[in-house]
Amino acid sequence: MDYRKIDFDEELETGSETYNQALGKWWLQQSGDKAHAHAYRKIGQHIEAFFPSPPRRIVDFACGAGHMLGRLYRLYPKSQLLGLDGSEFLLEQAGERLQALEKDWQGRVELIETRLPNFDLPAGRADLCLFIFPNIVPDPEDDVEDEHEFLVGDLAAAEYLSIAREPDPEEETVEDDPETLYDALLSDNFIASNLRTLLHKGGFCVRADYSNAARDDLTQLVQRRLAFEEGSLGVSVNGHRAKQYFKLVDCFYCESTVLEDVYHQTQDEADKEGGYLVTTLKAL
């Protein structure tokens, strides 16, 4: 079955359980293609080049079918790895992938099925957190403002970034209404705060996010939205400063058809052109 033809809006409305069913099978199909394999290899090479010594503890947040876990398991034979995901189905795939590498993989890897974000996980222990091509489905009944005590500056910055529009209408890329964008900004920032809690101060987070262009080619408004989402916004917006969890260390862009992950969900032709950003952040 070609899972690219499923109704994503209908599936997403059912909540996270869909990742044990149709969307889990869609992601398994997507993440196993050549474009994703090339991206995972490139991200692994970046991590290997970036760290002068092996990270002792690595967390793969929303690890899916374990493609990056498998790569890092081979790359760092003495590291402890933790894979987190809300899908039992995808974690089973990750376990099978690791089993094919080594029979005793459970001595170094723990796989936990959990709703994400999850602030009950052990805090401040990881040297490296990964957040690679995330597809986290929020529960339709959840209200992120009720779940997390955002600072006044966080809420004000998110509100401004959600209502602000490009000075040149031709540069405008956002079609969502301000309320939808506001909720998305807060949800992503909420995840960034969870990633920060898993790391010790000075630890690193490596993200791979879908993008239509290189970071420097994005408008100032889009860059600031991106920084707010990843918790690295270090400047005030409209007189308001959000809490900063990370400092931006490095970011590079790769053109890739992995962006079709987004196109399958939006059916927007613009989401066929672009690729992904690999961003390295340092925990403050």
Residue, then its C-alpha position, 0 to 999 in steps of 0.5 A: m500500500d502507498y501510504r502517501k495517499i492517506d488523508f493526513d488531516e483525518e489521521l492527525e485528528t485521531g491523535s498520537e495513536t495513528y503512529n501505531q497505524a497508518l501514519g506509523k507505516w507512512w513514516l516507516q515507508q518514508s524514512g527508509d528511502k534513499a533521500h532519508a538514508h543520505a540525510y541520516r548519513k550526512i547528519g551522522q558525519h556532522i556529529e562525528a566531525f563536531f564532537p572531538s570525543p564520543p558523547r557518553r549519553i545520547v538521547d534520540f527524541a522522537c527516534g522513530a524507526g531508529h535510523m539514527l540510533g543504528r548509525l550512532y550505535r556503530l559510530y560510538p561503541k561505548s556510548q549509552l543511547l536512549g530512544l524515545d518515541g510515542s509509537e510502539f510500532l516504530l520502536e519495534q522497528a527500531g529494536e529490530r534494526l538494532q538487533a540486526l547490528e548486535k544481539d546484545w544491543q540492549g546493554r547499551v540502548e534503552l527504548i522507551e515508549t512515551r508521549l512527548p514532550n515528557f518532563d518526567l524523564p531523567a534530567g540533565r544527564a545527556d551530552l547529546c540530544l537528537f531531534i531529527f525530522p520530527n513528526i510529533v502529533p499533539d493530542p487535539e484535546d491538549d492545551v500547551e499553555d495549560e501544560h507548561e508555565f510559559l513566562v510572560g515574555d514567551l507568550a508575548a513574543a509568540e503572540y507578536l511573531s504569530i501576528a507579524r507579517e512580512p513588509d513585502p507581501e511577496e515574501e510572505t510564506v505563512e498561510d496559517d491564521p495567527e491563532t494556529l501559528y501561535d499554538a504551533l510556536l508555543s508547541d515547538n518551544f515547549i518541545a525545545s524546553n524539554l530537550r534542554t531539560l534532558l541535557h546538562k549545561g553545555g551539552f548539545c542538541v542536533r536538529a534536522d528541520y525541514s526548510n525551503a531555504a538556507r537559514d541565512d536566506l530566510t527573512q528576519l521574521v522567519q529566522r526569528r520564528l525558527a529561533f523561538e521554536e528551537g529555543s535559541l532566540g537571543v534578541s527581544v521582539n517588539g520589546h519582549r524577550a523569550k526564555q533562551y534555552f540554547k545558543l546557536v552554534d552551527c547550521f547548514y542547509c541541504e537540498s533534498t527530497v526529504l521535504e516531500d514528507v511535508y508535501h504529503q501532508t500539505q499538498d502544497e507544491a511549494d513544499k516540493e522545493g527545498g530540503y532541510l537544516v541541520t542545526t547544532l545548539k548548545a545548552l545554556 
